Amino acid sequence: MNRAALSRIADARRRVSAATRELERLRQDQEEISRVRDDAVVELHDLGETYQTIAEVAGLTRGRVAQILRRARGTVTQRSSTG
């Protein structure tokens, strides 16, 4: 539901309920899209791209690229050690 549609809900209880549902949906979408982006960052790095190049392509800082890669590598390590 878009912002205009939410704003047109006259009843405040229904409006807050609908807005809360929409925020949850957006949060879930953001998590899924972030995973896709992070997987692509890992793939680029595995293909030999530098942190700087990945950062430029993704519109991120080198520090954020490093953080994504550390987290991804840690997730892989945790999965393999528990599996």
N, C-alpha and C positions, 0 to 999 in steps of 0.2 A: 504494500500500500504506500502510495507516495505522500509526501508532506501535506500537500493541498487536501487530499482526501481525508487524512487524519484531522486536519484543522477544521474540516466541515462537519465532523461528528459533534453534534450539539451537546449530548449528554457527557458531562465530564468523566463519569465513571467508565463509560464505554470508550471514551477517547483515551483515557490513561491506560486502560486495558489493551486497547488496540496498539497504542504506541509502545507499550512494554513488549508485546508479542513481536512487533516489527523490529525493535532493538535487538531482541534475541535472535531473530532470523538474520539480521545484518551481522551480528557477532559471529554466528556460525559460518556465514558466507566469507567473512574476513579470515577466519581461521583456515578454511579450505583453500582460499586463494593464496594465503601466506604459505601454506604447505606446497602448493604448486610452484610458487616463486622460489622457495627455499630448495626444492628438489632441482630446479633449473640452475640455481647457483652452484649446488654441489656438482651437477653434471658438467657445467662450464669449467669448474675447477679441475675436475677429473680429466677433462679434455686438454688441460694445460694452460687455461687462461689464468692470468694474474689477478690478484685481489683488485688492483687498480682498474684493470679492464672490466672486470665483473661489476665493480662499483659504478663505473661510468655507464655501462649498458643498463644497469638496473636503477640508476638514480639513487644509489646508496653511498655511504661513506665506506672506505676500506675497513674501518673498525666494525661496521655493521656486517659487512661480508664475512669478516673473521669470526664474528659472534655467531652468525648463521652456520658457518662451517663447523665451528666447535660444537655447537648444539647438535647438529646433524650427525657428526662423528660420534658424539657421546650417546646419542639415541641408538645408533647402529651397534655400538659397543654394549650398551645395556641390553638390547634385544638379543644379541648373540650370546651374552653371558647368562641370560635367563632361559634361553631356548635350548 
